[in-house]
Amino acid sequence: MLENTETPRSSHLRTAPFQDDWVATIAETIGCEASLAPFQLPGAAVYQFTVEGEGGRPSALVTLWPSLRRVDAIGSGAAVVFTRVASVQLVDGVEMVFRRETGEYLVVAKGGRIVVRS
């Protein structure tokens, strides 16, 4: 009989406001680093990060527009513009869930998986 010697991995779940001062934390949730996008809004910052997929290749591009409460997620076969974001749930090392107050959500997971429920 084989014995499971692995320690169960516990994910740390946090809820964060969708604001400029949380952008770095949001990206770091799935091992990414956010930077200013090559385009900006007058008087407001826009951020981007690339999510790596298999073999370290880019799998998704995420653009965060905190001042507009908007997230753009572009991946293989999907381009999502998600507006009216109220908060973000962060599951360390797994995914980030951008939520609207009305219950709809956008998931961006490690590896570049994108899921929308609306």
Beta strands, then each sheet from edge to edge (+ up, - down):
strand 1: 13-17
strand 2: 35-36
strand 3: 47-52
strand 4: 58-65
strand 5: 70-75
strand 6: 78-82
strand 7: 85-91
strand 8: 95-100
strand 9: 105-109
strand 10: 114-117
sheet 1: 1+ 7- 8+ 9- 10+
sheet 2: 2+ 3- 4+ 5- 6+
end
